[in-house]
């Protein structure tokens, strides 16, 4: 008798990460660990082989691009010929039609060799044209997608302005509607990747009115009044064509409004959430390259008469780099499958993977440079460029600080709404359980059932060998929910201004979600290959779970016992004096 293994089939209405704040584990959205379909996997392998053939042996070329701060026109033409601008565009419009998971895997490959190349491709696909794919009309898609797939047009995403970085709601670029339905745009955007090469701009402008304050538009370079500034001189990603983009009375046809009037903020957030799997894939690729370089360096470099790979502190670095890469890859792949399977709200999970991926890459790149010693600091070696290129990931597509607040406040908002609803309905529930239960929303009904019948939720699908590791995360799901309850009762709406509390809460949620993805992935590996073939994977789970346990314990303890007031007072004093005012003289 044969059994058919269950495939990944998530509850589209559930958010795993938001559930943690209520003590809930949406196991169906974690197990079994999702896999790329065989047919698409074969297509991705072919694309990767083409990328490797094209990019291999060009290290000196990429150093030149970085040094000169430029990707020559002929290089961009080669990327177009490889089809790398049509990765996520449907086949009906002459693209490759890759899923989010497959696209992320392709960006992983380019990032192993040159991050600036990944940024050019990613800014086009992840955010530049994503709005058209998600919100475009059939007319808009027919007009632009084939040109975008071929690279005849390159896409760019125009949101950030001089006075509005993370605060997208404060943009000042404005669009005034004419009597014929067209719009006139005025304003300036900064730090626009592909700004110098793009012909297709997704632009967000303020449109005051009853329908909302921000609207998205498709704007072509050919429109009179659009201009771009000189290329920015950046610390990393130097070959990227990043510029300002200015709009001086740019007339945009009525049919080029993207999505609904006044709903531009929703469009922007949807684009950014969808695009974060690309950034995550790029981070994984960068980490894999660093681990390869560091391993080779550690084995070949001799100190005190033996290879430095024999030193325990070097082994610690290599192991930790591996754990971070494996954990990041596990979560990025999971979120990619949420997107591909139509999960309605994965914004918190996407924010978690962006934070974890970008910070893990930074740590891994720094450790790889450290293992290389003095060579790591020299421009002739790849380490210093990898470090410079990796730094921006913690800033763009939402700074990690803002995303931590988003994770915490979104999770606690959901919990707060649930607790408020339970409070209002509690009397009816216990006086007349049948009628009283009916006053709750479907979500609250589900949660009340889970809490009252299960208590401490468990990972039922985790492999028996991972039981102890699973218990770590089960316990901290419960502890997070209790902490959330206490915070909401103590602070109420004041939680919005309590950023240090929110940061710790977010970090606990990050560890739980990343750990859950690792448990799911290694469970599938154990089921497929057996314990004997998964010794390293078991070590990765043990290392991550114990490290996460220490971090989570510290973060939850510091919700109550901390030095926050001293910290804030000292910062205010230094800010008031304009800097450090102590000296030994």
Beta strands, then each sheet from edge to edge (+ up, - down):
strand 1: 155-158
strand 2: 174-177
strand 3: 183-192
strand 4: 200-206
strand 5: 214-220
strand 6: 226-228
strand 7: 243-252
strand 8: 257-258
strand 9: 302-303
strand 10: 306-307
sheet 1: 1+ 4+ 5- 8+
sheet 2: 2+ 3- 7+ 6-
sheet 3: 9+ 10-
end
